[in-house]
Amino acid sequence: MINGFFIIDKPAGLTSHDVVSRVRRILGTRKVGHTGTLDPFATGVLPVAVNDGTKVIPFLDEGIKTYEALLRFGITTDTLDMTGSVLSENSPSALTRDRLFACLKAFTGRISQIPPMYSAVKQNGQPLYKLARKGEEVERKPRQIDIHALDVLSFDLPCAALRVTCSRGTYVRSLADDIGRQLGCGAALQELRRTASGLFRIEDSLTIEALEELAAERKVEEKYLSPSAVLGHLPELLLDDAEWALVRHGRAPACDPGCFSDLGPYSSRLVRLTWDGRLAAVGQVNGEAADPRIVLKRVFV
């Protein structure tokens, strides 16, 4: 049984849930989930967890994401992308590459962003997109996000292609709209492709059709990432047979203070406990307490 992750290159036109449903049918298992929802019109990296891989999702490091976004200037829509209804149109002929570069500098670093109405953010228990479909607009609280880099890939009016490296929780549609407002001509997102989400990269992805072929040939093991591999950002503590016997029954192993010496200046952090090359558990360590110990957060075997 496969336990781990597949990096699916989501095609346009499918929701993230549609992809999960397809993977369930292909692999013949109900226990499938995903992280980092993509809009139906967006494509690219969608990490899909299978079986016990779903238990790992809360511990993933997807703090930095990378997108390739095509902005269309001179137009605004209600959804902030080209799938929506047009609200305004203006000529972007006065826009130059230099003006765009200058504008992008103002959107790099820690910035404030208001989530779009067409989003899954909930307000009073109701997803915003359901209110938007009723024609309602409500006040949303701004969020702090980090734009690590904005690189211009091409500039050919009325469009420009950008590479956006940002923190999780960033709405690239809102970013496009804000950039258009700052430039005075408006802008909407025409295309969006996620090329990286944490360690999940587009070059390691496969299409749904490719997954179907691998399943038919019984070769899906060739393309999945193990739970231990996707948690490679966590320090590793190796268990011996006796310690593994404790962990598999939900009991934390005793740990000599020396085992915390390589974890850096952190009094409390997550670690992965492995045995025989397999992920046994995720634990939280406290190396500065009078009695150094490990608290098990999730046991996988």
N, C-alpha and C positions, 0 to 999 in steps of 0.2 A: 504493500500500500504506500502510495506517495504521500509524504508529509513535507510540505515546504511551500515554495513560491514559484510561480511562473510570471515572467514579465511579458505581458500581452501588449502588442502594438494595437491599441484600440482604433478601429476605423471610424470615420465620420458616419453619423446617422444612427449609431447605437448608443444607448445609455450605458453607464458603468454597470448597472444592474443587468442589462441585456447580456453583457459580456460574461458576468457571473453565471447566468442561466445557461449560456452556451457551454461554458467550461464544465458545469455540472453534468450536462448531457454527454459531453465528449468523454469525460473521465468516469462517469457512472457513480458519482458520489454527491451527496447532498451538502456535505460540509465544505463550502466554498465561500470565500468572502474577498473583499477588495479594500484597498486603502487609497486615499486621494482621489475623490470623485472628479471625473472629467465631464464637461458639458457634452451633449450629444454631437454638436458640430465639431468638437475638438478631437484631435487624434494623439496617438503617442503612448508613452509609458503609463501603464496601469498595472500595478503589482496585484496579483491575484494569489491569495493564500488557499491552500488545499489541506483538508483534514487537520492534523495537529498544527499545521502552519498557521491556522487562524488564531491559535493561542498566543502566538508570538507578536501579533499586530500591535498590542499596546506598548511593546518595548522597542519598536523600530525607530531608527533615526532618519526621519524624512524632513529634517529642519530646513534643508536647502533644496530648492527646486529650480529647474531650468526650462524655459519655454522659448520657442520661436514663434513670434507673433507678427502677423501682417495687419498693419493699421491702414484704414482707408480714411483719408482726410476729406473734409468738406461735407460731412454728413453725421447726423446723430440719430439714434434710434431708441426706442423704449427699452430694449433689452441690452443696449450698449454694444451689440454686435449686429452683423448683417442679416441675422435671421429674424430681426424684429421689424416693427413698423417705423417708417421714417418720420422723424419729428421735424428735422430742419435740413436744408441743403445750402451750402455756401461754396464759393469758388476758393480752392486752396492755392491758386496760382502765385500768390505772394509769398508762399512758404519756401524757404531755402534750406539747404542742408545745414548751413551755419546756424540758422535760427532753431532748427530741430536739435542740433547738438547742444546749443545753449540751454534750451528748454529741458532736455533730458538730465542735465546736471542738477536741476532743482528737484528732480524726482529720484535722485540717487541718495542712499543712506536711510536713516530712520524717518519715515513719513507717516502721516495720518491718512487713513483711507476709510471711506464709508461703503459698507457692503451694498451691492446692487439690489434692487427690489427683486429681480429675477435671480434668486439664490435660495439655497436651502437653510439659510440662517433663520432661526425661529424667534418670533417675538410673541410673548404671551402664549407660547405653546403652538403657534401657527407658523408654518414655513412662509417666508416672505413671498415666494413665487406664487403661492395660492392666492394671496392678497392681490398681487400684481395682476393675475389673470382675471380678477374681478374688477380691475380698473382702480384699485385702491393703492394709495401710496402713504406710507407711514414714516415717521421720523426714525432714523437709525443712528445708533451711537457709532462714532468713528473708532477705528481700531489702529493700533500702532503696528506697522509692518516694516520689514527691512528689504530694501532694494539694493542688493550687493553690486549689481552691474547692469547697465543698459548699453548694449552694443548695437550700432546700426549695421545691419547686414546688407541692406540695399536701400536706395532712395530713388524712386521713379514715380513722380506725382501722377495720380493722386494717392499713391501708396508708399509705405516705407516698411521694411522688415526689420524687426528688432529681436535681439537675443536678450531675454530677461532672466536674470539670476536673482532669486528672491526667497524670502522666508515663506514657510507654509502659512496658509491663510490669506495669501495675496490673491486678489481678483484681478486678473490681467485685463478683463473687460473694463473694469472701473479705472484701471491705470490708463488704458487707451482713451477713455472718455475724458479723464482729467487732463491728459496731455493735449487733447484736442481743444479743450476749453482754454487751457493756458496759452495756446497758440492763436486762439481767436477764430479758428475756422471749424472747429468741431472734428471729431474722429470717432470711428466705430471699428470694432475688431472684425476683420474679414476672415482670418484663418488663425488657428491656434494649434500648436503641436508641442506636447511636453516631451522633452528629450532626456530629462533626468529627474529622479525623485529620490534624494539620498543616494544610496549605493545602486539603486535600480537605474540602469542606463539603456537608452534606445538601441545601442549596438548589441546588447544581449537579449533583445526582445524577440518575440516570434508572433506571427499573425495567428488568428484563430484557425485559419485553414491549415497552417503549418502544424499547429497542435493536433488537429484532427488527423493529419497524416502520420504524425509520430505515434498517436494512440493506436491507429490502425496497424502500424508496424511494431507495436509494443516497444517503443523506444522513448517514451516520455521521460524516462529517468535521465536521458542525456541533456535535458534542458531545464531541469528544475534546480532551485537553490535550496539547500538544506536550512533548517531553522538555525543551526549553529553559524552557518555562513552569513545569513542576513543580520545576525547580531554580532558581527565581527567588530563593531565599534565598542563593544563592552569588554572590559578586561576579563581574561579567562583564568579560572581556577580549576586545576585538574583534580579529579577525585580518584582515590584508590578504591579497591573493591569494597572495603569496609564502609567507606564514606558513601559510596554509591548505594549500598544496601540501606543506609539510613535515609538518604534523600528519596529513594523510590517509594518509601513509606511515609513521606511527608515530614521527616525529621531533619533538622539542619545539622550538618556535621560540625564537630568541634574544630576549632581552627587556632593554631598557634599564632601569636601576634606577628611572627615573621612572615606569615603568608600575606599580610597586608602591605608589605614593604614596597611592592611594585605598583601600588594603586595610586600613587601620587598624594598630594596634600588635600585629600578629601576625607572628611570625617564620615560621610555617608554617601554611597553611590551604588549603582547596580553593577553586578558582575554576572557572567555566565558560568555555570558549573557544568563541566563536561566529563564524560566517562567513556573511554574506548572510542573517542572521536565523535561521540554523539552528545547533543545538548540534553543535559539531565534536568536542569532547572535554572531559573533566574533568581538571584538572591540580592538582598541589600546588605551591605557590610557597614560596620561601625568600627573603624580601626583605632579611634581615639578614646573609646570608652575604657573604663577600668577593666572591664571584662570584654575584650574584643569578640565579636560574634557575627554570625551570618543569619539573617532572617529570610526565609524562603518566601518569594513573591509568587512564583508559579512553578509547578513541577510538571515535566513533560514526559517522563518515562516511569 
